[in-house]
């Protein structure tokens, strides 16, 4: 089974998650952009993503998914991989799983460039 199919199967286990549902709607067109990191220690990811969540919260909360990701990430041990999906050359989705792609850990939806610009326009009003 290829990595794209493994990712789709992993995501289908979490259809109740609104972000997973959104990603699955567009997954077929995003799969060509799929990149997966090597294994990363969960301790490293915990420290990095807790800081990123604070920065996101102090901003406009444009990155979605931290509320669901962080508690699960804190409970996981060992190694994690991140599956990265792009849309029109923009980083859009980060899906976190165990190395074997059997355990879904979480998902982050990153804003598009248009959403970022719109947010900046709103701040300047």
N, C-alpha and C positions, 0 to 999 in steps of 0.2 A: 504494500500500500504506500502511495507517495505521501509526502509531507502535507500537501494541500488537502488530500482526502482525510488524513489523520486529524488535521486541524478542524475540518468540517465535522467529523464525527465527535470530536471533543466538544465543540460548541453546541452541537445538537442535544447534548446532555443538559444544557442550561438554557433551554428556550424561555424559561420564566424570567430570565434576566433581560431587562429592556435593552441594554447595550449589545448583548449577544444577539438578540433578535434583530436589532438594526444592522449589525455586521453581517448576519446570515443573509439578509435581503440583498446585499451587494457583494457577497463573498466571491461568486464566480468571476466577476470582472476584476476583483482585487487579487486573486490568487497568483497571477503572473508576477506580481510585485512582492510575493512572500519571501521574507528572509528570516532566518532563525539564528539567534545568537548561540554561542557555545554555552556551556553550563556556567552559571554564576552562583556564588554562594548566597544563600538566602539572607545571611547576616548583612552582607553588602547591600542587597536590594532593600532590606528593611530600612537601613539608615538613609539610603538615597531617596527612596520613595516617601518616607515620612517627611523629609525636608521638602521634597517637591510638593507634597500635599499642603504643607503650611504655606508655601509660596503661592500655590494655586488659590488657597482660601483667602489669603490677603489680597489677592488680585480680584478677578471677576469670576472665579470658579469656571473657567473656560474648559479645563480638562475634566471630563466626566469619568467617574468610576472609582475614585479614591476611597469613598465611604465603604464600598464593598470589598475592594482589594486589600486594604491595610489589615483588617482583622484576620483574614485568611492567610496573608503573607506572614503575619506574626505567629501563626500557629503551625506553619510548615517548617520542616527541618530539611537540611541537606542542600541539594542543588536545584536550581530553577533555570528554565530557558524562557526567552521572550521571543514571540513570533511577531514580526513587524510587517504591517501591511501599509502600502502607500496608495494614494489616489491622485492621479494626475501629478506625479512627482512630489506630492506632499505627504509627509508622514501623518497617518490618520489613526491607526489602531495599534495598540500593544496588547497582546494576549499572553498571559503568564501561565505556564504549566510546568509539571515535573518533566524531567528529562525524557521519560518514556512516552510522554504525551497521553497519559492515562488519567491524570488529575488536573482538572481546571482549577487555577488559583485565582485569576481575576482578569479584568480587561479595562483598558483605558481608551477613551475616545478623545483624540486631540482635535482642536478646532482647525477649521480651514483657514487659509490666509484671509479670505473674505470675512469670516467670522471675527478674526482678530482685528481687522481694520474697522469693522462695524463697531466693535467694542471700544476701540480707541476713539471713534467718532462720538460715541455716546459719552465718553469721559470728558470730551472737550466741550460738551454743551453746558 
